[in-house]
Amino acid sequence: MKKKFYEDEHFSRVFNHLKDGIFIADKYGTALWINNTSSKQMGAPRSRVIGRNVIDLEKDGLFNPSVTKMVLEKKETVTIVQTSKDRQYLATGYLIEIAEEETNYILVHVKDITETVRASLKLEKAEALLQKYWDELQEIKSRQSESVEPVIGKSKKHEEMLDLINRVATVDATILLNGETGVGKSLVASEIHKRSNRADQPFVQINCSAIPENLLESELFGYKKGAFTGANSSGKVGLVEKAHGGTLFLDEIAELPITLQPKLLQLVQEKSFIPVGGTNIKKVDVRIIAATNQNLLEMVQKRRFREDLYYRLNVVSIQIPPLRERKDDILPLVYHYFEQFKLKYGKTSTLSTELLEYLQEYSWPGNIRELENMMERLVVTARFNSIEITDLSNKVIQEVQQRSHFIINGQSLSDYLEGIEKKMIQDALQEHKSTRKAAHALGITQSSLMRRIRKFNL
């Protein structure tokens, strides 16, 4: 008796080398032959599959649903997504006529798409998350429309900080803000003032490191007529007095000269001061907020900062976390500054999904100030309307790739997965000739498929 084609030794040797599954059944749906990959995909040996009908195999959970059964019912090629043993497969069944044998066979080609589907789901979730952040940003903008620069964030650490701000804003306790350069200490100080009972009074800010030491005292406390050579003939009101009734914010307090610290201690303790060249004590009603990016306690131990002043300033301490510890706040901040600079420079740019992933993974050593500067640079210098990874600096790209990317055959993991996704979409479009059918075969919505077609320029 003549051998069937699937019983041929060469046939078996060739198809057992494939990494995709091959399943062959007769015109009644009885399994005749499977290759090694198909056996692994079903998690069953040949002895449990060969000779059994696909209806029984489906009931046993070896695959679901049965593409063979569909081909027999429709008498045409069928492509579906199957599940088996927590994996997902793209299965295409073909009706094959063998004239010499006067019978039909069903050949099913099965490709494991589990990882590709997971990558697609992650992309869908990322897109949903970006939309969520965008909606929240609009809500923040409308809720804080009176604020020139809102305090943006939704992370747990950010919410905890805002909760503490709310609790201390309405009392006049002195506050010390701690945090790295660029975390937004001046913004937090301004927010405390806005939420305080002094909100309708002056908010006066001075950077202790930005004014020369020999001028700092007169800037802070003012001076009397003829106090020193070159002084204004009528004297000058200092910033402390200008803040009367409101809030005095002393940024970079660690840079305050040791010689001026006793005078500031008097202001903090007694709410009084003597102008340069004066003899009379002046009283002032101010709420004091200080900020530093240095460890003041270490400076006290090294005798570079007065201990009594440190404890007077550190009544309430608020630690402002760096951006790398507030990952959930990165994208809302990105969109905030991106929209701000688009409006400023009259641009209509967009940010690609891949770029946003890089920004999310970057460590932001310069914190919010670095993010703000980067958004302005991207808006101004981007070569095309869609801002891509290539518009980032080499420093950012290299750091992100070193931190989070694996290399496969000379490609990053994301590039490798994109290549697989693109190939599957091309194959599906070629096979089904319509986006609706191709999307159904791939197990995604038609709108999702259209986005990918535009992305890959297919």
C-alpha positions in Angstrom: 0.0 0.0 0.0 1.3 3.4 -1.0 2.5 5.6 1.9 0.6 8.8 2.7 2.6 12.0 2.1 2.8 12.7 5.9 4.3 9.3 6.5 7.3 10.0 4.3 10.6 10.2 6.3 11.8 13.3 4.4 8.5 15.1 5.1 8.9 14.5 8.8 12.5 15.5 8.9 11.8 18.8 7.1 8.8 19.9 9.1 10.2 18.9 12.5 12.9 21.5 12.0 10.2 24.3 12.0 9.8 26.5 15.1 6.2 26.9 14.2 3.6 24.1 14.8 2.3 22.0 12.0 -1.0 20.0 12.6 -2.5 17.8 9.9 -6.0 16.2 10.1 -8.2 14.3 7.7 -11.5 15.5 6.2 -13.3 14.3 9.3 -11.1 16.2 11.7 -9.0 13.3 13.0 -5.4 14.2 13.8 -3.0 12.4 11.4 0.3 14.0 12.0 2.0 16.8 14.1 5.5 18.1 14.2 7.7 18.4 17.3 6.8 22.0 17.8 3.1 21.3 17.7 3.5 18.7 20.3 5.3 21.2 22.6 2.6 23.8 21.9 -0.2 21.5 23.0 1.8 20.1 25.9 1.0 16.5 24.8 2.9 13.6 23.2 1.9 12.4 19.7 0.4 9.3 21.3 -2.2 11.5 23.0 -3.1 13.4 19.8 -2.7 11.2 16.7 -5.9 9.3 15.8 -8.2 11.5 17.9 -10.8 14.0 16.6 -10.2 17.7 17.1 -13.5 18.0 19.0 -12.2 15.7 21.7 -8.8 17.4 21.7 -10.5 20.8 22.1 -12.5 19.4 25.1 -9.3 18.2 26.6 -8.0 21.8 26.5 -5.1 21.1 24.2 -6.2 24.2 22.1 -9.1 26.5 22.0 -10.9 27.0 19.7 -10.3 24.4 17.0 -9.3 26.0 13.7 -9.6 22.6 12.0 -13.3 22.4 12.9 -13.9 25.9 11.5 -12.1 25.0 8.2 -14.3 21.9 7.8 -17.4 24.0 8.5 -16.6 26.9 6.2 -14.6 25.0 3.5 -12.1 27.9 3.4 -8.9 29.2 5.0 -9.4 30.4 8.5 -7.1 32.4 10.8 -7.8 32.7 14.5 -6.0 33.3 17.8 -5.8 30.1 20.0 -5.0 29.7 23.6 -3.2 26.7 25.1 -1.4 26.3 28.5 -1.4 30.0 29.1 0.1 30.8 25.7 -1.4 32.4 22.7 -1.0 31.3 19.1 -1.9 32.6 15.7 -3.3 29.5 13.9 -4.1 29.4 10.2 -6.0 26.4 8.8 -5.9 25.5 5.1 -8.1 23.1 3.2 -5.8 21.0 1.0 -7.2 18.8 -1.8 -5.0 15.7 -2.8 -6.4 14.7 -6.2 -4.4 11.5 -6.4 -5.9 10.3 -3.1 -9.4 11.8 -3.8 -9.6 13.3 -0.4 -9.1 16.5 1.6 -6.7 17.3 4.4 -6.6 20.2 6.8 -3.1 21.7 7.5 -2.8 24.1 10.4 0.1 26.4 10.8 0.5 27.6 14.4 2.8 30.6 15.4 3.5 31.4 19.1 2.6 35.1 19.5 2.5 35.2 23.3 5.3 37.7 23.8 4.2 39.9 20.9 0.7 40.1 22.3 2.1 41.0 25.7 4.1 43.8 24.1 1.0 45.0 22.3 -1.0 45.0 25.5 1.8 47.0 27.3 1.6 49.5 24.4 -2.2 49.7 24.8 -1.8 50.2 28.5 0.9 52.9 28.0 -1.4 54.8 25.6 -4.3 54.6 28.1 -1.9 55.8 30.9 -0.7 58.7 28.8 -4.4 59.7 28.1 -5.0 59.5 31.9 -2.1 61.7 32.6 -3.2 64.2 30.0 -6.8 64.3 31.5 -5.3 64.8 34.9 -3.1 67.6 33.7 -6.1 69.4 32.2 -7.9 69.0 35.5 -4.9 70.4 37.4 -4.7 73.3 35.0 -8.4 74.2 35.5 -8.3 73.6 39.3 -5.2 75.8 39.7 -5.9 78.4 36.9 -5.0 81.2 39.3 -1.6 79.7 40.0 1.1 80.8 37.5 3.1 77.6 38.2 1.0 74.8 39.8 2.6 72.1 41.9 2.2 69.1 39.6 2.3 65.4 40.7 0.3 62.3 41.5 2.9 60.0 43.1 2.5 58.8 46.6 5.5 60.8 47.8 4.2 64.0 46.1 0.7 63.5 47.7 2.3 63.0 51.2 4.3 66.2 50.7 1.2 68.1 49.7 -0.7 66.7 52.7 2.1 68.0 55.0 2.1 71.4 53.3 -1.7 71.7 53.9 -1.3 70.9 57.5 1.5 73.5 58.2 0.5 76.3 55.7 -2.1 77.9 58.0 0.2 78.2 61.1 3.1 80.5 61.3 5.8 78.0 62.2 9.2 78.4 60.5 9.7 75.9 57.8 13.0 74.4 56.4 12.7 72.9 52.9 15.3 70.2 52.1 16.0 68.8 48.6 18.4 68.5 45.7 19.0 71.2 43.2 16.1 71.6 40.8 13.4 69.8 42.8 11.2 72.9 43.1 11.9 74.3 46.5 10.9 77.9 45.6 7.7 76.5 44.0 6.9 74.7 47.2 7.6 77.8 49.3 5.3 79.8 47.1 2.6 77.1 47.4 2.8 77.2 51.2 2.4 81.0 51.1 -0.7 80.7 48.8 -2.3 78.2 51.1 -1.6 80.3 54.2 -3.5 83.0 56.0 -1.0 85.5 54.5 -1.8 84.7 50.9 -3.0 88.3 50.1 0.3 89.7 51.6 3.8 89.9 50.0 5.8 86.8 49.2 9.5 88.0 49.2 12.2 85.7 48.0 16.0 86.1 48.3 18.7 83.8 47.1 21.5 83.9 49.7 24.1 82.6 47.2 23.2 85.1 44.5 24.1 88.3 46.3 27.7 89.3 47.2 28.4 88.9 50.9 29.2 92.6 51.4 25.7 93.5 50.0 23.6 90.8 51.5 23.1 92.4 54.9 21.9 95.7 53.4 19.6 93.9 50.9 18.0 91.9 53.7 17.8 94.5 56.5 18.1 97.8 54.6 20.2 100.7 55.7 19.9 104.2 57.1 21.0 107.4 55.4 24.8 107.7 55.1 25.3 104.1 56.4 28.3 103.6 54.1 30.0 105.2 51.1 27.9 104.9 47.9 24.7 104.3 49.9 21.4 105.9 48.8 21.2 109.4 50.4 17.7 108.7 51.7 18.5 105.1 52.9 16.8 101.9 51.8 14.1 99.5 53.0 15.3 95.9 53.1 13.6 92.8 51.9 12.7 91.8 55.5 10.7 95.0 55.9 9.1 94.6 52.5 7.8 91.2 53.5 5.9 92.6 56.5 2.6 90.8 56.9 3.6 88.1 54.5 6.3 85.5 53.9 10.1 85.8 53.6 11.7 83.0 51.7 15.4 82.5 52.2 16.7 80.2 49.5 20.1 78.6 49.7 20.2 79.4 53.4 23.4 77.3 53.8 25.3 80.1 51.9 24.4 82.7 54.4 27.7 84.1 55.8 28.5 83.0 59.4 28.8 86.7 60.3 25.2 87.4 59.3 23.7 84.4 61.1 23.4 86.0 64.5 21.3 88.8 63.0 19.1 86.3 61.2 18.8 84.4 64.5 17.4 87.6 66.1 14.9 88.0 63.3 13.7 84.4 63.6 13.5 84.5 67.4 12.3 88.0 68.0 10.9 89.1 64.7 13.1 92.2 65.0 16.2 93.6 63.3 18.4 96.7 63.1 19.0 98.2 59.7 22.7 98.7 58.6 23.9 102.0 60.2 20.9 102.2 62.4 20.5 102.1 66.2 16.8 101.5 66.7 15.2 98.0 66.6 12.5 97.5 64.1 9.7 95.0 64.6 8.3 93.0 61.7 5.5 90.5 61.2 6.9 87.8 58.8 6.6 84.1 58.3 10.0 82.6 57.5 10.6 79.7 55.1 14.2 78.7 54.4 15.5 76.2 51.8 18.8 74.3 51.2 20.2 71.5 49.1 23.0 70.9 51.7 23.1 68.9 55.0 22.8 71.7 57.5 23.4 69.3 60.5 26.8 68.3 59.0 27.6 72.0 58.5 26.7 72.6 62.2 29.1 69.8 63.2 31.9 71.4 61.1 31.1 74.8 62.7 30.1 76.3 59.3 26.5 77.0 60.5 25.2 78.1 63.9 23.6 75.3 65.8 21.0 77.6 67.5 20.0 79.1 64.1 19.7 75.6 62.6 17.2 74.5 65.3 15.3 77.7 65.0 14.9 77.2 61.3 14.2 73.5 61.5 10.9 73.7 63.4 9.0 72.0 60.5 11.2 70.1 58.0 9.8 69.2 54.6 11.8 66.9 52.4 11.1 67.4 48.7 11.9 64.1 46.9 14.0 64.0 43.7 12.3 63.3 40.4 13.8 59.8 40.2 11.8 58.8 43.3 8.6 60.2 41.8 8.3 58.2 38.5 4.6 58.7 38.4 5.1 62.5 38.2 7.5 62.5 35.2 4.9 62.4 32.4 2.5 64.9 33.9 5.4 67.3 34.3 6.6 66.5 30.8 3.2 67.4 29.3 2.9 70.5 31.5 6.2 72.1 30.3 5.8 70.7 26.8 2.4 72.5 26.3 3.8 75.6 28.0 6.7 75.9 25.5 4.6 74.9 22.5 2.3 77.9 23.3 5.3 80.2 24.0 7.0 79.4 20.7 3.9 78.8 18.5 4.7 75.1 17.8 2.3 72.2 17.1 4.8 69.4 18.0 3.9 66.0 19.4 5.9 63.5 21.5 6.4 60.0 20.3 5.5 57.0 22.5 9.1 55.8 22.4 10.4 59.2 23.5 8.0 59.2 26.4 9.3 55.8 27.5 12.9 57.1 27.5 11.9 60.2 29.5 10.1 57.9 32.0 13.3 55.8 32.5 15.8 58.7 32.6 17.2 59.4 36.1 16.8 63.2 35.9 19.9 64.3 38.0 18.9 67.9 37.5 15.3 67.1 38.6 12.4 69.4 37.5 14.6 72.2 36.4 16.4 69.8 34.0 13.1 68.5 32.8 11.8 72.0 32.1 15.0 73.0 30.2 14.9 69.8 28.2 11.2 70.4 27.2 12.1 73.9 26.0 15.1 72.6 24.0 13.1 69.8 22.4 10.3 72.2 21.3 12.8 74.7 19.9 15.3 72.4 18.2 13.2 69.4 17.0 13.7 68.8 13.3 10.2 67.4 12.6 6.7 67.9 14.1 6.9 64.5 15.9 9.7 64.7 18.5 11.6 61.3 18.6 14.3 59.6 20.6 16.9 60.9 18.1 16.1 64.5 19.3 17.4 63.6 22.8 21.0 64.3 23.7 23.5 61.4 23.5 23.9 61.6 27.3 20.2 60.8 27.9 20.0 58.1 25.3 23.1 56.3 26.5 22.0 56.4 30.2 18.6 55.0 29.4 19.9 52.2 27.2 22.5 51.2 29.8 19.9 51.1 32.5 17.0 49.3 30.9 17.8 47.8 27.4 18.9 44.4 26.5 20.7 43.8 23.2 19.5 41.0 20.9 21.3 40.4 17.6 22.7 43.9 17.8 19.2 45.4 18.5 17.6 46.7 21.7 14.7 44.7 23.1 12.2 47.2 22.0 13.6 47.3 18.4 13.6 43.6 18.3 10.0 43.3 19.4 9.0 46.0 17.0 10.5 44.0 14.1 8.4 41.0 15.1 5.3 43.1 15.4 5.9 44.7 12.0 6.5 41.3 10.3 3.3 39.8 11.7 1.2 42.8 10.6 2.7 42.6 7.1 1.9 38.9 6.9 -1.6 39.4 8.1 -2.3 42.2 5.6 -0.9 40.2 2.8 -3.0 37.2 3.7 -6.3 38.8 4.5 -6.3 41.8 2.1 -8.3 44.0 4.5 -7.5 45.7 7.8 -10.7 44.4 9.5 -9.9 40.8 8.8 -6.2 41.3 9.5 -7.0 42.9 12.9 -9.3 40.0 13.7 -6.6 37.5 12.9 -4.1 39.3 15.0 -6.5 39.5 18.0 -6.5 43.4 18.1 -9.0 46.1 17.2 -9.0 47.6 13.8 -8.1 51.1 15.2 -5.1 49.6 17.0 -4.0 48.0 13.8 -4.3 51.3 11.9 -2.1 53.0 14.5 0.5 50.4 14.0 0.3 50.6 10.2 0.9 54.4 10.4 3.7 53.8 12.9 5.5 51.4 10.7 4.7 53.3 7.5 3.1 50.2 5.9 
